[in-house]
Amino acid sequence: MSPRSNDHDLAVKELEGALLDLMSEFRRFYARAADEVSPGLSVGAFRALITVDRSGPTTVSAIAERMRLDKGL
């Protein structure tokens, strides 16, 4: 492998690590925010509330589609 290839691989691994850290921080943020809204509220339910708040009056189908969920579950 060339030195340039090694630098690229290292940069990709560092970026992957940073993205994983960011996703973990988002999960912690959503968990804390959900708990502040209502202790024990799941992150999924909190996300649904956010979706309704942002979209206004809507249908269950529209929420499921927007959240990429199967409304039958």
N, C-alpha and C positions, 0 to 999 in steps of 0.2 A: 504494500500500500504506500501511496505517496504521502508526504507530510500534509499536503493540502487535503487529502481524503481523510486523514486522521483528525485534522482540525474541523472538518465538516461533521464527521461522526460525533466528535465531542460537543460541538455546538448543538447538534440535534438532540443529543442526550440531555444537555443542560436545559434546552427549551422544553423538552418533554417533562423534566422534573419541575420546572417552573409552572407549567400548565397544570400538572397534578396538584401542586401546592395551591394554586389559584382555585381549582375545583373544590379542594378540601375546605378552603376558606369560604367559598360560596355555600357549601353544605352546612357549615357551622353557622353562618349568618342566617340562612333560612330556618334552621332549627331554633336559634335564639329568637328570631322574629316571630315564628309560629307560637313559641311558648309564651311570648309577651302578649300576643293577641288572646290566647286562651291556653292555660297550662294543659299540656297533654295533646294539643292540636298537632296532628301529623303534618309533616312537610308537604305531602301531597295535597292535603286539604287546604293548607295555606296557599299553595300555588293556585289552586282552583279559585280561592277567594280573590287573589290578585288578578287572575284572569277576568273574573266577573267585574271587579272594580274598574279595570282598564277598558273593558268592552261595553260596559253598561248592560241594559236589559238584553238578554240573550237566551238561547236554548241550551239544553244539556248536550245536544248533538254538536252545536257550535263550540261549546267549551271542550268537549272531548276531541273534536277535530283540531282545535287550536293547541291543545296540550298533547296531541298525538296519542290519544288513549282510545281504547275500545269501549264505547259507551255501554256495552253489554256486560262488562266486568264489574 
